[in-house]
Amino acid sequence: MKKRNIKKVILGLFLSISFIGCDDLKRFPYDAIEQSQSFQTVNDAATWNNGLYASFRGVLYGQYMFSTDVQADQLNATLDYGNRNGNPHRWEGFLADDYTVRDVWFGYYARISDLNAAIEGMSTIVTDSPEEEAELERYIADAYFARAFYYHNLVVRYASDYDPASASSDLGVPLMLQYDISARPSRSTVEQVYQQILADIDAARPALSQVSGEQGAQRFNADVLTAFEARVKFYMEDWAGAKAAADELINSGDYPLINNQADFRDMWVNDYDQEVIMQVYVEAPNELANTNSIYLGFSGGTGLFTPDFLPTQWMVDLYEDDDIRKDVYFLNDTIVMSSITYTDLFMVNKYPGNPDLWTGANTNYQQAPKVFRIAEMYLISAEAALSISESQALAPLNELRQARGLSAVDASGSALVDAVREERTRELAFEGFRLDDLRRWDLGFTRRDPQNTDPLQPGANYYTKSVEASNPKFIWGVPTNDILINPGLAGEQNPGW
């Protein structure tokens, strides 16, 4: 992957906007690039495109992934968690000025603003050959894809679930489709946001359909687009569309499920990519990703672990001993909390860090963030089938189960629904899906029995926390600062915030 740095271009763009003198609007600062001048050639577009992928990496993993898992029912805060991610975990005191709510919102919208500038600017470039034209079209398609991806994550987290009966009136998130730093948009409806996501997918399709998928792809391509379309339609309750897209990837045979523990561990430690549709480029020491470091807290000095959160006993017990995932997703080792040592406790070990990406003697928890895996497509196919013809759910469900070392099930009705949901919980554990799944299924929760209460934070808002399905904080509030500075958002805060 070429490593061009777009930071100077973006900085120049904002400097040019800020420092143009009123006495000479045609003169630009000597140390800045005016926006129109940053889109002159296909090479300019290539620079922006490389920056797009670096920026895309910046909203994967870290708080963009683990915050909702911390909020849900699979984890318990430890004595030494230091109140990191404390407000989402407790629910009480979780307000719209919380840094998690603010930073996730800002991270997506800042990137959307840059993408709007890129789409507009790249569309003005004149190419000199069919090859240049095809290259430019791919860069524009990448921008449309990324914008759709960001808007989908925003509408899932900050708006009501898509309900075909009310989506046209339910508040979604603000849509910004042109570069305008002075814009103060109101919230569009959930329907409008999803239709824009689908429109951006369609805009990206002609060019991306010409880019073949491959295992562990680091850039958007035809298969990545299909996987994303399956996910979007799944959240829209377009069951037939979601299943068709998921089955297309499953039936291609290009991403076979891993069926042995060695390769499965290799995927989560060394970023082995047999069943990975897309994982982004990471390289030490300068091209690093966000990390999910909250789960281990390893100290090289002591050789002990001090994790912020431990999995509940229920989560550990959800995996049979023959399940190849159990000894990969969890590590049983010694931990220390408040100077007390505890043995025989399981920690989340799904993100231990790829040794090839370490920048020192011990792990820095760096991994290549996995954007789409074929396992998610099996789960989409199975759950979508429940609303089409439930017998069609058994094949994808059992194929995934058997690959992971479990026996096939022969269930129907509510037992089949439970089996599909349980398998989704097992496979996608700690990947940021759980809170949204509970909301989709209209389920509240009580945090399950812990492994050991002694190393955990005590109190009603911790390992005994109960949350009803109707709790408004399943949906995050619009950040306080945006409500204050944007008159278009007046009266549009989510309930309960």
N, C-alpha and C positions, 0 to 999 in steps of 0.2 A: 504493500500500500504506500502510495506517495504521501509524504508528510509535509504538506505546505501549511503554513501558519496564517490563518485568516484574521488573527487578532488585530494586526496593524490595519487591515482593510476596514474592519468594523470600527476600530477606534477612529480612524480617519474619517469615516462617514459621520460619526457623531460630532467629531471636532469641526467638520466642515459646516454642519448645521448650526453649531453653537457660536462659531467665531467669525462668520462672514460679516464684514463691516457694512453698515448701512450706506456708507459713502461710495462703495464700489462693490456692488452685488455681483459683478462678473469676475472679481478677483478672488482666488481661493488661497488659503494659507499654504505656505511653502511646505509644511510638514503634514498635510492632510490630503486625502483623496476624496473629491466630491463624488456624491453617489452616482451621478450619470457617467462619470469618468471611470468608475470601477467596473463597468460592464461594456467594454469595448471589443473584446475578442473572446473566442472560445477558451483560451487559456485563462482569462479572467473568470469565466464561469467555472472552469476546473478548480481554480483556487477556492471559490465559494463552495463548491461541492465538497472538497476535502474538509473545509471548515464545518459544513453541514454534518458530516459524520463524526467529527470530534465533538460537536455540540450535542449530537444525538446520544453519544456515549455518556454525556454529562447528566442525562436524566434517566439513567438506568441504574438499578441497584441503589444502595444507600437508602436515604430517607424516601426516595421515590418507590421503593419496594417494601422495606420492612415496617414502615410506619403503620400500615393497616394491619399487618400481622401482629404487631405489638398491641394494637387496639382490640384484637379479637380474642379468641378463647383458647389458643394453643400454647400460650407462653405465660410464665410467671416471673415477675420482677424479683431479682435477688437483693440481698441486703446491701450490696455494694454497687447497685446500678446507678447511683449518683443522680437520680431523677432525670437521667437521659431518656427522652421519649416518655417521660412520666405522665404528662397530661393526656395524651391519647390512651395510654394504658389504664389510667384511673377513670377516664371519662369525666369525672368531676373536675371542674376547673379547666376543662378543655374548651378554650374560647377562640373566637375568630381572630384574635391577635397572636395566637400561638405561632411560633416560628415554623412549625411543620406546615400548617395550613398556608401560611404566607409564602414560604420559600418554594413549595411545590407549585403553587399557582403562578408565582412570578417566573419560575424556571421555564414553565411551558410557554407562557405568554411572551417572554423575552425572545424565545426562539421563534415563535410564530411571527413576531414583528420582523425579525431578520429574514425569515422565509418569504414573507410578503414582499420585502424589498428585493430579494433575489428573483422571485418569480417575475416581478415587473421588470427588473433590470435585464435579466437574461433574455426575456422576450424581445428586447430591442436589438440584440446582437445580430449583425449580418454575417452569415457564414460564406465561406469561399468554395465549399465542395459538399457533395452529398455526405461524405464521411463526417465532416464537421457538423453538418445539420443533424445527423443521427446522434452524434456525441452530445450536442447541445440539448436535444430533445430528452436524452437520458438524464441530464442534469436537472432539467425542469421537472421531469417526472419524479425524480428523487425528492425535490422540494415539495411537490404535491403530496407524495406519500408521507413525508415527515410531518407536514401540517395536519394531515388526517389523523396520524398516530397521536399527535399531541392533543388534538381536539377530542379524540375518543377517550384518552386518559382523563382529561378535564371533565367531560360530561359524565363519565362514570363516577368520578369522585365528588363532584360538586353539584350534582343534580339528581333528581329522582330517576329511578330505573325507567327504562323505556317501557311504557304501557301503551299499546296501540289505541286504547280507548281514550287516553288523556294526554298523549305526547304532544298534541298540537296546542295544548294550553299550559302544560307543565313548564316551569322555568328551567331552561338549560344553562348555558354559559354564554358570555358575550362572544359574538362572532366578529372577528376583525380579518378582513380579506384584502385590504390594501395597506401599504406602509404609510402610517399617519401617527406620529408621536403625539399629536394633540387630540386624537380621537377619544371620546368618552362614551363608549357604546353601552346600551342597555343589554340585559340578558335576552338572548333569543330563546325560542322554545326548544324543548328536547327534540321535537320533530325536525325543526329547522337545523339544529346542530347535526343530527344524524344524516339528514339529507345532504348537508355540506360535506360530511365525511365521505359519503358514498360518491358525491360528485368529484371529490379530490381523488378517490380511488379510480374512478372512471377516467379522470384526466391523466393519471399516471399509467393506466393500463397499456395504451398503444406502444409506448417506448419500453416499459418494463417487460412486456410480453416477449420482447426480442432478446431478453437477457435470461439465459437458462439458469435454473436453480442448481445448487450444489450443496453438498454437506458442509456445514459450518460456514456458509456464505457470510462475508463481511460487509456486503453491500446489498441494497435492495434488488430484487429480481422477480421473475414471474412467480416463483413458488412463495417467496416472502409476501408478495401481494395477495396471493390466494389464502395464505395462512391468516393474514390480517383481515381479509374479507370474511373468512369463516368466523373469526372472533367477533367482529363488528355485528354481523348478522345474528350471531348467537345472543349477544346482548340485546338485540332488537326483537328477539323472539321470532325472527324469521327462520323457523326451524328447518324448513326445506332448503332454504338458501345456505344456511350454516352447514347443514349436513352434506350438501352437495359439494361445497368447497372443501370441507374437511376430508370427505371420501376421495376427492380427486387426488389429494396429496397422499393419502393412505394407499390408494390403489396404484399409484405410480411405482411403488416399491423402491423409491430412491432413498428413503430414510428408514431402514428397517429397525424395528425395536431391538434394543439390547436385551439379551436374555442370560447374561452371566455377570456375576458380581465384579469380576476384574475389570471388564470394559465399562461397567456402570460406574465403578469408582473412578476410573480413568476419565470419564466424562466430567465428573464433579470436582476432580482434583486437577487434572492436566488439560482440561478443555477438549477432550476427545469428542469428535463431532459426528459420529455415525448417524445419530437421530436428531441432530440439531439442524434446523432449517436456516436459522441465522444466529450468529453470535458476533459481537462487534470486535473490531481490531483493538488490541491492547499490546503495548510493548513497554518494558522497563528501560530506562527510568522516566521517560518523558511523555509517554502516551498511556497514562494510567486511568483506571476507571474508579467510580465510586465503589465502596466496599460494604459488605454486610458483616462488619467486624463485631457487632454487638453480641454475637452468640458464643464466642470462645474466650476472648480476653487473655490470650496466652502471654505469660511473662517468661522471657528467655533467662532472666536472672534466677528465678526460682524453679523454672520448669513446671509451674502450676498454672491453672486456668482460673480466671475471675470473670465469668460471663455476666453480662447485664441481665440476661433472661435465660431461664431454663424451660425446656418443654415440659408440659404436663405429663403425668403418668399415663393419662388417657391417650395422648398422642403416641407415646412410645409403644403402648399396648396395641395400638391400631395396626401394627406391623407384626405378622407372624415371623417366627424364627427363620423360616425358609424364604422369606421375602428378601430378595437381593438388595432392596432399598434400605433395610433396617440398619445394617452395619455401615452404610454409606452416609445416610442422613443423620445418624447419631454417633456420638463418641462417648464411651463409658470410661471416665478417667477421674482423677483426683482434682478437686477444686478447693479454693480457699476463699472464705468469706469472713470479713471482720476478724482476721487472724486465726480463724478456726478452719481446720482442714476437714473436708468431707470426701468420703470415698463412695464408689459404686453409684455415681449419678451420671445420667445421660445428658449430654449437651448437644445442641444442634451443630452438625458438622458438614452441612451442605455447601459451605463456602469457606473451606480451610485455607485457600490460597494456592495458586499454581506456583510451584518452586521456580519455574522458569521466569516468573515475574517478580520474585523477591528482590528487594533492593538492599538487603542486609542479611544477617545470619539467621533471622527468624522470619516467620510469615508476616506479610503485610496484607494478607487476605485478598490480594488481587486475583481476579478471575476475568475471563472474557465473558461479559454479560450475555446470557442466552435470551434472545428476544422471542424466538418461537421454537418449540420442540414438537416433534411428531406426536409425542404422547398427549399433548394438549388436543391435537386433532382427533385422536381416538376418543377422548373424553367429550369433546364437542359433539362428535358423531353419535355417541351413545346417549348423551342427555337430550340432544335434539330429537332423537328417535322416540323418546318417551312421549312426545307430543304429536308424533306422526303415526307410528305403528310400533308399539313397545317391543314386539318381538325382534325388530331390527336393532335394538339396543344391545342384544346379547353378544353378537359377533364382535363388535369393537371392544366392548367391555371385557369379554373373556380373552380376546387376543392380547390385550394389555396385561390383564391379570396373569395369564400363563407365561408371558415373557418375563414377568417379575418374580416368577416362582410360586405363584398361587394356583389353586385349582379353579376350574371353570365353575360358574354358578348357573343354576337353572331356576330362575325366579321370575315372578310376574307381579303385577300390581304394585302395592306399596313396598313389598320386599325388593323388587327390582329397582324402584326409585331410590331406596335406601342404599342398595349396593352400588349404584352409579354415583351417588353423592359421596359415599364413603371412599370409593376409589379415586374420585377427584381430590378429596381431602388428602389421601395418602400420597398420590403422585405429585401433586402441586404444592405440597406442604412448604411453607416459608418462602414462597415465590410471589407473595403479595396478592393472592386471589381470595383468601379466606373470608375477609370481612365483606367483600362484594358478593361472594357466594351466599353467605348467611342472609344478606339483604335480599338477594334474588329469590331465595327460598322462603322468605318471610319467616325467618327463624331468629329468635333471641338466643341467649346462651347464659349458662352459669359456668364460670371457669372450672374445669374439671379438677379432680383430686390431684394434688401435686405429688411429685416423687418423695419429697421430704420437706416439711414446713420449716425446719430450723434455718436453712440458709435463705429463706424468702422474706420479702417485706410483708409484715402483718397488716391486717386491717381490712375493712369491708370493701375497699376499692381495689384490692389486690387479688389474692388467689381464691377468694370466695365471691368475687364480683358477679352480680347477676344483671343482665341487660335485657329488657324486653324488645321484641321485634319492632315495636313502634317508636323506639327511642330515636329522636330526630338526629342524633349525632352519628348515626350510621352514615349520614351524608355530611360532608364537611361544609362549614360556612364560608361565604365569600370573605376574603381577608378584610379586616377592619379598615386598613388604610385605603383600600380600593373603594369601599363604601363611602369613606369620608371625602375623597378627592374626586370621585366620579359622580356627578349629579345624575347621570343616566342610571345608576344603580340604586337611587333613592327608593326605598320601600321594597327592594328586591332581595333582601337578605333571606336566607333559608330559615324556616321555622326552628325555634329552639336555640338560636345563636344570637 
